[in-house]
Amino acid sequence: MKFFINIILISLVIVLDQGSKWYVMKVLHYDQVITLCKHLNIVMVWNSGISFGMFSIMKNSNIIFSILSCFIVTILLYFSFKLKSNCRFIIAVIIGGALGNLIDRLRFGAVFDFIDIHVVDWHWPAFNIADAVIVCGVMTLLCKSFINAENNNAQ
């Protein structure tokens, strides 16, 4: 049953990520910006690197990052079966995000980013649903580990 819930979570993240990318690609033209509110735009950015476009000029980066993604997903799957259920579910959504971006790499040779956030002079690099889910999942795991460490120290 736990495995089934993980598969549902992974699939849900992939569907949300790929569905949102498909929709934005359908309605947005290259170099077009759609302003949703004062601090949020929808843009079209192709990222051949990793976070923030790092290593995007590296030769064969798509192959390297695709293999690296598969390796990381495999490790996460392995460890997810050894964790408590709530951590297992967090790992599942991280895996879903990683697979969402891997699908882009395999289909297009780059990851499609479209969420553009900016406040005054602060401008965050464009990202997508998969990126957001990965970051939220990792931050949740970090918070849980700090809370668990504090609880263990208190005992």
C-alpha positions as CSV (number, residue, x, y, z in Angstrom):
1,M,0.0,0.0,0.0
2,K,2.8,2.4,0.9
3,F,4.4,1.7,-2.5
4,F,1.1,2.4,-4.2
5,I,0.8,5.8,-2.5
6,N,4.3,6.7,-3.5
7,I,3.5,5.8,-7.1
8,I,0.4,8.0,-7.0
9,L,2.4,11.0,-5.5
10,I,5.2,10.6,-8.1
11,S,2.6,10.4,-10.9
12,L,0.6,13.4,-9.6
13,V,3.7,15.6,-9.5
14,I,4.7,14.5,-13.0
15,V,1.2,15.2,-14.4
16,L,1.1,18.6,-12.7
17,D,4.6,19.5,-14.0
18,Q,4.2,18.2,-17.5
19,G,0.6,19.5,-17.8
20,S,1.6,23.0,-16.7
21,K,4.5,23.1,-19.1
22,W,2.4,21.8,-22.0
23,Y,-0.2,24.5,-21.3
24,V,2.3,27.4,-21.1
25,M,4.1,26.2,-24.3
26,K,0.7,26.1,-26.0
27,V,-0.3,29.7,-25.0
28,L,3.0,31.5,-24.8
29,H,5.1,32.7,-27.8
30,Y,8.9,32.9,-27.5
31,D,10.0,36.2,-25.9
32,Q,6.4,36.8,-24.7
33,V,5.8,37.7,-21.1
34,I,2.5,37.3,-19.4
35,T,2.1,39.4,-16.2
36,L,-0.1,37.6,-13.7
37,C,0.4,40.1,-10.9
38,K,3.0,42.8,-9.8
39,H,5.6,40.2,-8.8
40,L,4.8,37.2,-11.0
41,N,5.2,36.6,-14.7
42,I,5.0,33.7,-17.0
43,V,7.9,33.4,-19.4
44,M,9.5,30.9,-21.7
45,V,13.1,29.8,-20.6
46,W,15.0,26.7,-21.8
47,N,17.6,25.6,-19.2
48,S,20.2,23.2,-20.5
49,G,22.1,23.4,-17.2
50,I,21.1,22.7,-13.7
51,S,19.7,25.1,-11.1
52,F,20.0,28.8,-12.1
53,G,21.4,27.7,-15.5
54,M,24.7,26.6,-14.0
55,F,26.9,24.5,-16.4
56,S,24.6,25.2,-19.3
57,I,27.6,25.8,-21.7
58,M,29.2,22.5,-20.7
59,K,29.6,20.1,-23.6
60,N,27.3,17.1,-23.4
61,S,25.6,18.6,-20.3
62,N,22.2,17.1,-21.3
63,I,23.5,13.5,-21.3
64,I,25.5,14.0,-18.1
65,F,22.6,15.6,-16.2
66,S,20.1,13.0,-17.5
67,I,22.4,10.1,-16.3
68,L,22.9,12.0,-13.0
69,S,19.2,12.4,-12.6
70,C,18.6,8.7,-13.1
71,F,21.3,7.9,-10.6
72,I,19.8,10.3,-7.9
73,V,16.2,9.0,-8.5
74,T,17.5,5.4,-8.1
75,I,19.2,6.3,-4.8
76,L,16.1,8.2,-3.5
77,L,13.9,5.2,-4.4
78,Y,16.2,2.8,-2.5
79,F,16.2,5.0,0.6
80,S,12.5,5.8,0.4
81,F,11.7,2.1,1.3
82,K,13.8,2.4,4.5
83,L,12.2,5.6,5.8
84,K,9.1,6.3,7.9
85,S,6.0,6.9,5.9
86,N,5.9,10.7,6.1
87,C,9.5,10.9,4.9
88,R,8.8,8.4,2.2
89,F,6.0,10.6,0.9
90,I,8.3,13.6,0.8
91,I,10.9,11.6,-1.1
92,A,8.2,10.5,-3.5
93,V,7.3,14.1,-4.5
94,I,11.0,14.9,-4.9
95,I,11.3,11.9,-7.2
96,G,8.3,13.2,-9.1
97,G,9.9,16.5,-9.6
98,A,13.2,15.0,-10.7
99,L,11.4,12.8,-13.2
100,G,9.4,15.8,-14.5
101,N,12.6,17.6,-15.4
102,L,14.2,14.4,-16.7
103,I,11.3,14.0,-19.1
104,D,12.0,17.6,-20.4
105,R,15.7,16.7,-20.9
106,L,14.9,13.6,-22.8
107,R,12.2,15.2,-25.0
108,F,13.7,18.6,-25.6
109,G,17.3,18.5,-24.6
110,A,16.7,21.1,-21.9
111,V,14.3,21.8,-19.0
112,F,11.4,24.2,-19.6
113,D,11.0,26.9,-16.9
114,F,8.2,29.4,-16.9
115,I,7.5,30.9,-13.4
116,D,9.2,34.2,-13.1
117,I,9.2,35.9,-9.6
118,H,10.6,39.4,-8.9
119,V,10.3,41.8,-6.0
120,V,11.7,45.3,-6.4
121,D,15.4,44.7,-7.4
122,W,15.3,41.0,-6.5
123,H,14.7,38.7,-9.4
124,W,14.6,34.9,-9.0
125,P,15.7,32.8,-12.0
126,A,12.7,31.2,-13.8
127,F,11.6,27.8,-12.5
128,N,8.8,25.3,-13.0
129,I,6.5,23.1,-10.9
130,A,9.0,20.3,-10.6
131,D,11.7,22.7,-9.3
132,A,9.3,24.1,-6.7
133,V,8.3,20.6,-5.5
134,I,11.9,19.5,-5.3
135,V,12.8,22.6,-3.2
136,C,9.8,22.3,-1.0
137,G,10.5,18.6,-0.4
138,V,14.2,19.1,0.4
139,M,13.3,22.0,2.7
140,T,10.7,19.9,4.5
141,L,13.2,17.1,5.0
142,L,15.8,19.5,6.3
143,C,13.3,21.0,8.8
144,K,12.2,17.5,9.9
145,S,15.9,16.5,10.4
146,F,16.5,19.6,12.6
147,I,13.4,19.0,14.6
148,N,14.3,15.4,15.1
149,A,17.8,16.4,16.1
150,E,16.5,18.8,18.7
151,N,14.0,16.3,20.0
152,N,16.9,13.7,20.4
153,N,19.1,16.3,22.1
154,A,16.2,17.1,24.5
155,Q,15.9,13.5,25.6
